[in-house]
């Protein structure tokens, strides 16, 4: 009760001091008193400042989740949109297989662009971040980043065309396997990517397995293609 009364009194005095009311103009309060009063006023007037560290922590956590799931979203969202186009009559996207493979191609365009962009592109790190990810046993890390970027673009183009899709899928699966050590190195060495911590291995390895499996899905022949080659009718 006394603390509440004291706080109210200080608030009243502080407001009068800030307004410089006539009865306080001639007084000469101590500098420390002024600082204390104004500090208390600010704490009462802006209580949200006391909770800012917690708010910043939540914002940082949401940003981590965005970067963690961002690459997967670059596949999933376009795949769903392509499949919706198929439902509206676009023959190219008549199946989930083709829609997902086109979604993977969209993701590869973004990730490949990062190999050449100096700064980050949304959830995808930039060229300097990717160079830092390259393990020490790989020679010419900058060149390796450029080469893998070109291979990703070629793989994306190959997924779009039906005749080159199986070869592109097999090549991308091999590329994803070869690139996995860089992700492991970044996580173990705590290399920041786009100013954020590297994706933890408990998420990054399964994510890479998903990409490898999706790429192999392009290599595995469909029942229709098998039937065409055998001259039969698909089951």
C-alpha positions in Angstrom: 0.0 0.0 0.0 2.8 2.4 0.9 4.7 1.5 -2.2 1.5 2.2 -4.3 1.1 5.6 -2.6 4.7 6.5 -3.1 4.6 5.5 -6.7 1.5 7.7 -7.3 3.2 10.6 -5.5 6.3 10.4 -7.6 4.2 10.1 -10.8 2.3 13.3 -9.8 5.6 15.1 -8.9 7.2 14.0 -12.1 4.4 15.2 -14.3 4.5 18.5 -12.6 8.2 18.7 -13.0 8.0 17.9 -16.7 5.3 20.5 -17.2 7.5 22.9 -15.1 4.6 24.2 -13.1 5.1 27.6 -11.4 5.5 26.3 -7.9 8.3 24.1 -9.0 10.2 26.6 -11.2 12.1 28.2 -8.3 13.1 24.9 -6.7 16.4 23.2 -7.6 15.9 19.5 -7.3 18.9 17.2 -7.3 19.9 15.9 -10.7 19.7 12.3 -9.4 16.2 12.9 -8.2 15.2 14.2 -11.7 16.7 11.1 -13.3 14.9 8.8 -10.9 11.6 10.5 -11.3 11.8 10.5 -15.1 12.9 6.8 -15.2 9.8 5.9 -13.1 7.6 7.9 -15.3 8.9 6.2 -18.4 8.4 2.8 -16.9 4.8 3.6 -16.0 4.0 5.4 -19.3 5.6 2.6 -21.5 5.1 -0.7 -19.7 5.7 -2.6 -22.9 9.4 -1.7 -22.7 9.8 -4.0 -19.8 8.6 -7.0 -21.8 10.5 -6.2 -25.0 13.2 -8.8 -24.5 10.5 -11.5 -24.3 8.8 -10.0 -27.4 12.1 -9.9 -29.2 12.7 -13.6 -28.3 9.3 -14.6 -29.7 10.0 -12.7 -32.9 13.4 -14.3 -33.3 11.8 -17.7 -32.7 9.3 -17.1 -35.4 12.0 -15.9 -37.8 14.0 -19.1 -37.1 10.9 -21.2 -37.9 10.4 -19.2 -41.1 14.0 -19.9 -42.3 13.8 -23.5 -41.2 10.6 -24.3 -43.1 11.2 -21.7 -45.9 12.9 -24.0 -48.3 10.3 -26.7 -47.9 7.6 -24.1 -48.5 9.3 -23.2 -51.8 8.5 -26.7 -52.9 5.1 -27.2 -51.3 3.4 -23.9 -52.1 4.1 -24.0 -55.9 3.3 -27.7 -56.0 -0.2 -27.0 -54.6 -0.8 -24.1 -56.9 0.3 -26.2 -59.9 -2.0 -29.0 -58.9 -4.9 -26.5 -58.6 -4.2 -25.4 -62.1 -4.4 -29.1 -63.1 -7.9 -29.3 -61.5 -8.9 -26.3 -63.6 -7.9 -28.0 -66.8 -4.2 -27.4 -67.3 -3.1 -30.8 -68.6 0.5 -30.4 -67.7 -0.4 -30.5 -64.0 -2.9 -33.3 -64.1 -1.0 -35.4 -61.5 0.6 -34.7 -58.1 3.9 -36.2 -59.3 4.4 -33.6 -62.1 3.1 -30.8 -59.8 5.5 -31.6 -57.0 8.4 -32.0 -59.5 7.6 -28.5 -60.9 7.5 -27.3 -57.3 11.0 -28.7 -56.8 12.1 -26.9 -60.0 10.8 -23.6 -58.5 12.8 -24.2 -55.3 15.9 -25.0 -57.3 15.6 -21.7 -59.2 15.6 -19.8 -55.8 18.5 -21.9 -54.3 20.6 -21.7 -57.5 20.1 -17.9 -57.6 21.6 -17.7 -54.1 24.8 -19.2 -55.4 25.3 -16.1 -57.5 23.7 -13.4 -55.3 26.0 -11.7 -52.8 23.2 -11.3 -50.2 20.4 -13.6 -49.0 17.1 -14.2 -51.0 14.4 -14.6 -48.4 14.9 -18.0 -46.6 17.8 -18.8 -48.9 21.3 -17.8 -47.9 23.6 -15.7 -50.2 26.8 -16.6 -52.0 29.1 -15.6 -49.1 27.1 -17.8 -46.7 27.3 -20.8 -49.1 31.0 -20.4 -49.4 31.4 -20.5 -45.6 29.4 -23.7 -45.6 31.8 -25.6 -47.9 34.0 -28.0 -45.8 37.7 -27.4 -45.8 38.5 -30.6 -47.7 36.7 -29.2 -50.8 39.1 -27.2 -53.0 38.2 -23.9 -54.6 35.1 -23.3 -52.4 33.9 -20.2 -54.4 34.1 -22.1 -57.7 32.3 -25.1 -56.1 29.4 -22.8 -55.1 29.1 -21.4 -58.6 29.3 -24.9 -60.2 26.6 -26.3 -57.9 24.4 -23.3 -58.7 24.7 -24.0 -62.4 23.9 -27.7 -61.8 20.8 -26.8 -59.9 19.6 -24.6 -62.7 20.2 -27.3 -65.2 18.4 -29.8 -63.0 15.4 -27.4 -62.6 15.2 -27.0 -66.4 15.4 -30.8 -66.8 12.5 -31.4 -64.4 10.2 -29.2 -66.5 10.7 -31.2 -69.7 9.2 -34.6 -69.7 11.9 -36.3 -71.9 14.8 -35.1 -69.6 12.9 -35.5 -66.3 14.3 -38.9 -65.4 17.9 -37.9 -66.0 17.5 -34.6 -64.2 15.9 -36.4 -61.2 18.8 -38.9 -61.0 21.4 -36.2 -61.3 19.7 -34.0 -58.7 19.5 -36.8 -56.3 23.2 -37.4 -56.6 23.8 -33.6 -56.2 21.7 -33.4 -53.0 23.7 -36.3 -51.5 27.0 -34.5 -52.4 25.8 -31.3 -50.9 24.7 -32.8 -47.6 28.2 -32.6 -46.0 28.1 -28.8 -46.4 24.9 -28.7 -44.4 26.4 -30.9 -41.7 29.5 -28.8 -41.6 27.5 -25.6 -41.2 25.5 -27.1 -38.3 28.4 -28.6 -36.5 30.6 -25.4 -36.9 27.7 -23.1 -36.0 28.1 -21.1 -39.3 25.5 -18.4 -39.5 23.4 -18.3 -42.7 21.8 -14.9 -43.5 22.6 -13.8 -40.0 20.7 -16.8 -38.6 22.0 -20.0 -37.0 22.4 -22.9 -39.4 19.4 -25.3 -39.6 19.8 -28.0 -36.9 20.7 -31.5 -38.1 17.6 -33.1 -36.7 15.7 -31.1 -39.3 18.2 -30.6 -42.1 19.0 -34.2 -42.7 15.4 -35.4 -43.0 14.7 -32.3 -45.2 17.5 -33.4 -47.5 16.2 -36.9 -47.6 12.8 -35.5 -48.7 14.6 -33.6 -51.5 16.5 -36.7 -52.6 13.3 -38.8 -52.6 11.5 -36.1 -54.6 14.3 -36.0 -57.2 14.2 -39.8 -57.4 10.5 -39.7 -58.0 11.3 -38.0 -61.3 13.6 -40.9 -62.2 11.2 -43.7 -61.3 9.1 -44.4 -64.4 5.3 -44.0 -64.2 3.0 -46.9 -64.9 1.9 -45.2 -68.1 5.5 -45.0 -69.3 6.2 -48.6 -68.4 3.1 -49.7 -70.3 4.1 -47.6 -73.3 7.5 -49.3 -73.4 6.0 -52.8 -73.0 3.2 -52.2 -75.4 0.6 -53.0 -72.8 -2.1 -51.2 -71.0 -1.2 -49.6 -67.6 -2.8 -51.2 -64.6 
